[in-house]
Amino acid sequence: MIDLRLKEAMTQQVTEEYAAAYVYRYLANEMDALSFPGLCAWFTAQAQEETEHAQKFAKHLIDRGEHVQPRTIAIDAPEISGPLDAFRAALVHEQKVSEQIREITRIADEVGDLESRALLNWFLNEQIEEEATVGEIVDQLQLVGSDGSGLLRIDAALSTRTTLS
């Protein structure tokens, strides 16, 4: 059986990951509306990845005999005016998720839940990668500024990311 505090934190994380997928899907739509198909593809793939993350937490809970009951949360889509705003919002979001994962890890450590460590270590490493990737894109977008050819090159480079479906 899993500690109630840890179960609640993981259940909340399932909801947070689904909310992140929603926000990333919104950002994909915004990039599509701005005629950046590569950025749209990147955010679409990111939305799918967030859904997979939710399922990793859900599966862990289910495998441990728990039920996963969705939570209701408010989802605030960030206001953006272009690619840089979108990726800055993504970076802020990934930093928030990193802290959420660290907090779940702290709870698991406090209650001595060794069975959750493999999952949580995977997420801790994943978040390092997520923040680094989004941070690099932010840096590149800042570097090119409003230069159309630079933005189109970044768009083309990010178009290579695909979803699993």
Secondary structure, DSSP 8 states (H G I E B T S, - for coil): ---HHHHHHHHHHHHHHHHHHHHHHHHHHHHHHTT-HHHHHHHHHHHHHHHHHHHHHHHHHHHTT---------------SSHHHHHHHHHHHHHHHHHHHHHHHHHHHHHT-GGGHHHHHHHHHHHHHHHHHHHHHHHHHHHHTT-HHHHHHHHHHHTT-----
